[in-house]
Amino acid sequence: MVTGKDLIALGLKPSKRFKETLEHINAHSLEGEALLTYLDTVKPAPEIPLLEEPVPFYENIRADTPVEQANIDFVRQSMQQLMRTPTVVAGAIMPDACPAGPLGTIPVGGIVVVRNAIHPGMHSADICCSVMLTNLGKVNPKRVLDTAQQITHFGPGGRSPERQFVLPAEIEAEFQANPFLNSLRSLNFAREHLGTQGDGNHFLYVGISRNTGDTVLVTHHGSRGVGAALYTQGMKVAERFRQVISPETNPHNAWIPSQSVEGEQYWAALQTIRKWTKQNHLCLHEAISKQLGATVQQQFWNEHNFVFRDGDLYYHAKGATPLDQKFMPDITGPRIIPLNMAQPILIVEGTTTETNLGFAPHGAGRNLSRTRHKYSKLNQTKEDLFAEETRGIDARFYFNQIDISELPSAYKDAHDVKQQIMDFNLATTIDEIQPYGCIMAGDWEQDAPWRKKKLAKEAARLAAADSQADGSALQAE
């Protein structure tokens, strides 16, 4: 009788099929040449090592200050590590490039092209983060912003049942048909989070077209809970593959083979998330325009955090705007590049070049993390910073708490980013949406229940300590 130790001695590594293999061998009394022949059919493929040298990538970025140079140096090191991943064939970084994790992680403003693989870590949890634009004609921009504030939803969680939008039956059916999406948790997210914008750098922006003078509404957000749930599952599946086929690969660069059953299902799930996210924008835009009684003059959208396919090549764009028609077959207009709340949103066109790989920047990016930016502003109050940096625009925070990590100074210089877009021939600006005002989540955590509870607990501890100190002082007297 053949044992597990015998199989290991013959070079077969333990796996989820190990028990099944052992049972088959003993059931058929395989031995000698017949045993070796059978083992050749069940042995996993040889492990795939990291590439000896990183695949070259294009740098569409320059530094004008030491801080910017430090940022680029980190991004470059990160890309050099990432570009040794066995699936990689090409890459590029944009003027808005900035770190999005430890060394070896795809940066914001990065494009990584791989063959026959999907890397969940390269699209991250905010799958299909995107922007939609609606031209509302000659409507008063203040009316638009006031109306939008009553309709939109920022922050954690979803809408209450009486304020929920209807999830289209076609999208719900796709959720139910895909094993990556067909769970009560994901379906609840799909219903409750429809028409919500989250937090962080997501916004609702109202401005005026430079070309026409029309009032324009732009929203920026991703796939909320449904995307985050898919990402979590995708990373788990990719990790299982990584342990078997390429254990040298960094876990955050693990991949799902696109031609596997899991790969085909995951790709289909991504397309469903794309549809849901587009609908997430659309229901807000439709509700706002209906409430205003405005006639939509023009409407278009684009994602800037997604995976795009061209044959057996998969383009992972972590914060990069697709220009090439092949990436967006449903395209209905030019592309949208926001910069910051006090600067115009760029409306651009462009073509694929050798260095841009078919993409443009997705925004202004950061030179400092949110935390480091906050520390750099400790000598000024939030109120003074807000007044100084939003002068001339109607900037609002949904939770009425200023988040200085989303003020203009938290981002790269918008004028420099625009210049680099021109200098590196990344896109052509055909219109600018001049800012009237915007809504962002703001620092919703400041009054979060968990934070209040923590502050109350700390206050109680200090009060008890003070009381004990007073008691000790009285005894001493």
C-alpha positions in Angstrom: 0.0 0.0 0.0 1.3 3.4 -1.0 1.4 6.0 1.8 1.6 9.8 1.9 5.3 9.6 2.8 5.9 7.5 -0.3 4.3 10.2 -2.5 6.4 13.0 -0.8 9.5 10.9 -1.4 8.6 10.7 -5.1 8.4 14.5 -5.2 4.7 15.2 -4.9 3.9 18.1 -2.6 0.9 18.0 -0.3 -2.1 19.8 -1.7 -5.9 19.7 -1.5 -5.8 16.9 -4.1 -3.3 14.8 -2.1 -5.9 12.6 -0.4 -7.7 12.0 -3.7 -4.5 11.1 -5.4 -3.5 8.6 -2.7 -7.0 6.9 -2.8 -6.8 6.6 -6.6 -3.3 5.0 -6.5 -4.3 2.4 -3.9 -7.7 1.7 -5.5 -6.0 0.8 -8.8 -3.0 -0.8 -7.2 -0.6 1.4 -9.2 3.1 0.8 -8.8 6.4 1.0 -10.7 6.1 2.8 -14.1 2.3 3.0 -13.9 2.6 4.9 -10.7 5.2 7.3 -12.0 3.2 7.9 -15.2 0.0 8.7 -13.1 2.0 11.1 -10.8 3.1 13.0 -13.9 -0.5 13.8 -14.7 -1.4 15.1 -11.2 1.9 17.0 -10.2 1.4 20.7 -10.1 3.1 22.8 -12.7 6.6 24.0 -11.7 6.7 27.0 -9.5 7.1 30.3 -11.4 10.0 32.4 -10.1 10.2 36.2 -10.1 11.7 37.7 -13.2 15.5 38.2 -12.8 15.2 41.8 -14.0 12.2 44.2 -13.7 10.3 44.8 -16.9 11.0 48.4 -18.0 8.2 51.0 -17.4 7.6 54.5 -18.7 7.8 57.5 -16.4 5.4 60.3 -17.4 6.3 62.4 -14.4 8.9 64.9 -13.1 9.8 66.5 -9.8 10.1 70.2 -9.2 10.7 70.1 -5.4 12.6 67.8 -3.0 9.3 66.5 -1.6 8.1 65.6 -5.1 11.5 63.9 -5.8 11.2 61.8 -2.6 7.7 60.8 -3.7 8.9 59.7 -7.2 11.9 57.8 -5.7 9.5 55.7 -3.6 7.1 55.2 -6.5 10.0 54.1 -8.8 11.4 51.6 -6.2 7.9 50.2 -5.7 7.4 49.8 -9.5 10.8 48.2 -9.9 9.9 45.5 -7.4 6.4 45.0 -8.8 7.7 44.7 -12.4 9.5 41.5 -11.5 6.1 39.8 -11.0 6.1 36.9 -13.5 2.9 37.9 -15.3 4.0 41.5 -16.1 4.8 42.7 -19.7 4.6 46.5 -19.5 4.0 49.4 -17.2 3.8 53.2 -16.8 3.3 55.9 -14.2 1.5 59.2 -14.6 2.1 62.7 -13.2 -0.3 62.0 -10.3 1.7 59.0 -9.2 2.1 58.5 -5.4 2.5 55.5 -3.1 -0.5 53.4 -2.2 1.1 50.9 0.2 4.4 49.3 1.0 7.2 48.9 -1.5 6.2 46.6 -4.4 2.6 47.8 -4.3 1.1 49.4 -7.5 1.1 53.1 -6.9 -1.8 55.5 -7.5 -1.2 56.7 -11.1 0.2 53.4 -12.1 -0.6 51.1 -15.0 0.6 47.6 -15.1 0.0 45.3 -18.1 0.0 41.5 -17.5 -0.7 38.4 -19.6 -3.5 36.0 -18.8 -3.9 37.1 -15.2 -6.0 39.3 -12.9 -4.3 40.8 -9.9 -7.0 41.9 -7.3 -4.3 43.9 -5.4 -3.7 46.1 -8.4 -7.3 47.3 -8.6 -7.7 47.5 -4.7 -10.9 47.6 -2.7 -12.3 50.6 -4.4 -13.1 48.7 -7.6 -14.3 50.9 -10.5 -13.7 54.2 -8.8 -15.1 56.6 -11.4 -16.5 60.0 -12.4 -19.8 60.9 -14.2 -20.6 64.3 -15.7 -24.1 65.7 -16.5 -24.6 69.0 -18.3 -27.7 70.5 -16.8 -27.9 73.6 -19.1 -28.4 77.1 -17.8 -29.5 76.1 -14.2 -28.4 78.2 -11.2 -25.4 76.3 -9.8 -26.4 77.1 -6.2 -29.8 75.4 -6.8 -27.9 72.3 -8.1 -25.6 72.1 -5.1 -28.5 72.7 -2.6 -30.6 70.0 -4.3 -27.7 67.6 -4.5 -27.0 68.0 -0.8 -30.5 66.8 0.0 -30.3 63.8 -2.3 -26.8 62.4 -2.1 -25.4 60.3 0.7 -21.8 60.3 2.1 -20.1 58.5 4.9 -20.2 54.8 6.0 -23.2 52.5 5.6 -26.0 52.7 3.2 -29.4 54.3 2.7 -32.3 53.7 5.0 -35.1 51.6 3.4 -37.4 54.5 2.7 -34.6 56.4 0.8 -33.2 53.5 -1.2 -33.0 53.5 -5.0 -34.3 50.4 -6.9 -31.6 48.0 -7.9 -32.2 47.1 -11.6 -33.4 43.5 -12.0 -30.7 42.8 -14.6 -27.9 43.8 -12.2 -29.5 41.8 -9.3 -29.7 38.7 -11.6 -26.0 39.0 -12.4 -25.2 39.1 -8.7 -27.2 36.0 -8.1 -25.6 34.2 -11.0 -22.0 34.8 -9.9 -20.4 32.8 -7.0 -18.2 35.8 -6.2 -21.3 38.0 -5.7 -24.1 35.7 -4.7 -24.2 36.2 -1.0 -26.7 37.9 1.3 -24.0 40.3 2.3 -23.2 41.4 -1.2 -26.8 41.6 -2.3 -27.6 43.8 0.8 -24.7 46.1 -0.1 -25.9 46.3 -3.7 -29.3 47.5 -2.5 -28.4 49.7 0.4 -25.3 51.4 -1.0 -26.9 52.3 -4.3 -26.8 56.1 -4.5 -24.1 56.6 -1.9 -20.6 58.1 -2.3 -18.5 57.0 0.6 -15.8 59.2 2.1 -12.2 60.1 1.5 -11.6 61.9 -1.8 -15.0 61.2 -3.2 -17.1 64.2 -4.0 -20.0 65.9 -5.7 -18.9 68.9 -7.7 -20.9 71.7 -9.4 -19.2 74.0 -11.9 -19.6 76.0 -15.1 -18.3 74.9 -18.5 -15.7 77.2 -19.9 -16.9 76.5 -23.4 -20.7 76.8 -23.1 -21.4 78.5 -19.7 -23.7 75.6 -18.8 -24.0 74.3 -15.3 -22.3 70.9 -14.9 -22.7 68.2 -12.2 -19.8 65.8 -11.6 -19.8 62.9 -9.1 -16.7 60.8 -8.0 -17.0 57.5 -6.1 -16.5 53.8 -6.5 -18.3 50.5 -5.9 -18.7 50.9 -2.1 -19.4 47.7 -0.1 -20.0 45.5 -3.1 -16.6 46.3 -4.6 -14.8 45.9 -1.2 -16.5 42.5 -0.7 -15.4 41.3 -4.1 -11.9 42.5 -3.6 -11.6 40.6 -0.3 -12.7 37.4 -1.9 -10.5 38.0 -4.9 -7.4 38.4 -2.7 -8.2 35.1 -0.9 -8.5 33.2 -4.2 -5.3 34.9 -5.6 -3.4 34.0 -2.5 -4.3 30.3 -2.9 -3.0 30.3 -6.4 0.1 32.2 -5.4 1.1 29.6 -2.8 1.0 26.9 -5.4 2.2 28.6 -8.6 4.5 31.4 -7.5 5.2 31.6 -3.7 8.1 34.1 -4.4 5.6 36.7 -5.6 4.6 39.3 -3.0 1.2 38.5 -1.6 -0.2 41.9 -2.6 0.7 41.0 -6.2 -0.9 37.6 -6.2 -3.0 36.8 -9.2 -5.9 34.7 -10.5 -5.1 32.9 -13.8 -7.6 34.4 -16.2 -8.2 31.1 -18.0 -9.1 29.2 -14.8 -12.7 28.8 -13.7 -12.1 31.2 -10.9 -10.5 33.7 -13.3 -13.5 33.6 -15.7 -15.9 34.1 -12.8 -13.9 36.9 -11.3 -13.7 38.7 -14.6 -17.5 38.4 -15.0 -17.9 39.7 -11.4 -15.8 42.8 -12.2 -18.0 43.6 -15.2 -21.1 43.4 -12.9 -19.4 45.7 -10.4 -18.7 48.1 -13.2 -22.5 48.1 -14.2 -23.5 48.6 -10.5 -21.1 51.5 -10.1 -22.2 53.2 -13.2 -25.8 52.8 -12.0 -24.7 54.2 -8.6 -23.7 57.5 -10.4 -26.7 57.5 -12.7 -29.4 57.2 -10.0 -28.0 60.3 -8.3 -27.7 62.3 -11.5 -31.2 61.3 -12.6 -32.7 62.2 -9.1 -31.0 65.6 -9.0 -31.9 66.6 -12.6 -35.6 65.4 -12.0 -35.8 67.4 -8.8 -34.5 70.5 -10.6 -36.7 70.0 -13.6 -33.6 70.3 -15.7 -33.1 68.8 -19.2 -29.9 66.8 -19.5 -27.9 68.3 -22.3 -25.0 65.7 -22.2 -23.8 62.9 -20.0 -20.7 60.7 -19.9 -18.5 58.9 -17.5 -15.3 56.9 -17.1 -13.8 54.7 -14.5 -10.2 55.3 -13.4 -9.5 52.4 -11.1 -10.2 49.1 -12.9 -8.9 46.2 -15.0 -9.2 46.5 -18.8 -8.8 43.7 -21.2 -7.3 43.5 -24.7 -7.0 39.9 -25.8 -4.8 38.0 -23.4 -3.5 41.3 -21.9 -5.0 42.8 -18.8 -4.4 46.5 -18.0 -4.5 47.2 -14.3 -5.1 51.0 -13.9 -4.7 52.0 -10.3 -5.9 55.6 -10.6 -5.4 56.2 -14.4 -8.0 57.5 -16.9 -8.5 55.2 -20.0 -8.2 57.0 -23.3 -8.3 54.1 -25.8 -11.7 53.2 -27.2 -10.9 49.5 -26.8 -11.0 49.9 -23.0 -14.4 51.5 -22.9 -16.7 50.2 -25.6 -19.7 52.0 -24.1 -18.0 55.4 -24.2 -20.3 58.3 -25.0 -18.0 61.3 -24.6 -14.5 62.6 -23.7 -12.8 61.8 -20.4 -13.0 63.5 -17.0 -9.9 64.5 -14.9 -10.6 66.2 -11.6 -7.8 68.0 -9.8 -9.0 69.5 -6.5 -12.1 71.2 -5.1 -10.8 74.7 -6.0 -9.5 74.0 -9.5 -11.3 73.3 -12.8 -12.1 69.7 -13.8 -10.4 68.9 -17.1 -12.3 67.4 -20.0 -9.8 65.7 -22.2 -9.3 63.6 -25.3 -6.3 61.6 -26.2 -4.8 58.7 -28.1 -2.6 55.7 -27.2 1.1 56.4 -27.4 4.1 54.2 -26.6 4.6 55.9 -23.2 1.0 56.3 -22.0 -0.2 52.8 -22.9 -3.6 54.3 -23.6 -4.1 56.2 -20.3 -4.0 59.7 -18.8 -3.8 60.8 -15.2 -6.9 60.5 -13.0 -6.3 63.6 -10.9 -3.6 65.5 -9.0 -2.3 62.8 -6.7 -0.5 63.5 -3.4 3.1 64.1 -2.4 2.3 63.4 1.3 0.1 60.9 3.0 -3.1 62.2 4.7 -1.5 61.9 8.1 1.8 63.6 7.1 -0.2 66.5 5.5 -2.2 67.0 8.7 1.0 67.1 10.8 2.4 69.7 8.3 -0.5 72.0 9.1 -0.5 71.8 13.0 0.4 75.5 13.2 -3.0 76.5 11.7 -6.5 75.8 12.7 -8.8 73.8 10.5 -11.1 76.7 10.2 -8.4 79.1 9.0 -7.1 76.5 6.5 -10.6 76.0 5.2 -11.3 79.7 4.8 -8.0 80.3 3.1 -8.1 77.4 0.6 -11.8 77.5 -0.4 -12.0 81.2 -0.9 -14.3 81.9 -3.8 -16.1 78.6 -3.9 -19.0 77.0 -2.0 -17.2 74.1 -0.4 -19.3 71.9 1.9 -18.6 68.9 4.1 -21.6 66.5 4.4 -20.9 65.9 8.1 -20.1 69.6 8.8 -16.6 68.5 10.0 -13.6 69.9 8.0 -11.2 67.3 6.7 -8.0 69.1 5.9 -6.6 66.1 4.1 -9.0 66.9 1.3 -8.3 70.6 1.0 -6.4 71.7 -2.1 -3.0 71.9 -0.4 -3.2 68.1 0.3 -2.7 67.5 -3.4 0.0 68.1 -5.9 0.0 71.5 -7.6 -2.8 71.4 -10.1 -1.1 73.7 -12.6 2.0 71.6 -12.6 0.0 68.4 -13.2 -1.8 70.2 -16.1 1.6 71.2 -17.6 2.9 67.7 -17.3 -0.1 66.3 -19.1 0.8 68.6 -22.0 4.6 68.0 -21.8 4.3 64.2 -21.8 1.6 64.2 -24.5 -0.8 62.4 -22.3 -4.1 64.1 -23.4 -5.5 67.3 -24.8 -7.8 69.5 -22.7 -10.9 70.4 -24.7 -12.9 72.1 -21.9 -12.6 73.0 -18.3 -15.4 72.9 -15.7 -14.8 76.0 -13.5 -15.6 75.4 -9.8 -18.7 76.8 -8.2 -18.8 74.4 -5.2 -18.6 70.9 -4.0 -19.7 68.4 -1.3 -17.4 65.9 0.4 -17.9 63.6 3.3 -15.6 65.5 5.7 -14.2 64.1 8.9 -17.3 61.9 9.7 -15.2 59.9 12.2 -14.9 62.9 14.5 -18.4 62.3 15.9 -18.5 58.6 15.2 -20.1 56.6 18.1 -16.9 54.5 18.7 -14.9 57.7 19.0 -17.4 59.3 21.3 -17.3 56.2 23.5 -13.5 56.3 23.5 -13.5 60.0 24.5 -16.1 59.4 27.2 -14.1 56.5 28.6 -10.9 58.6 28.6 -12.8 61.5 30.3 -14.1 59.2 33.0 -10.6 57.9 33.6 -9.2 61.4 34.0 -12.0 62.4 36.3 -11.4 59.3 38.4 -7.7 60.1 38.5 -8.5 63.7 39.5 -10.9 62.6 42.2 -8.3 60.1 43.6 -5.6 62.9 43.6 -8.0 65.3 45.5 -8.7 62.5 48.0 -5.0 61.9 48.6 -4.4 65.6 49.1 -7.2 65.9 51.7 -5.7 63.0 53.6 -2.3 64.6 53.5 -3.8 67.7 55.1 
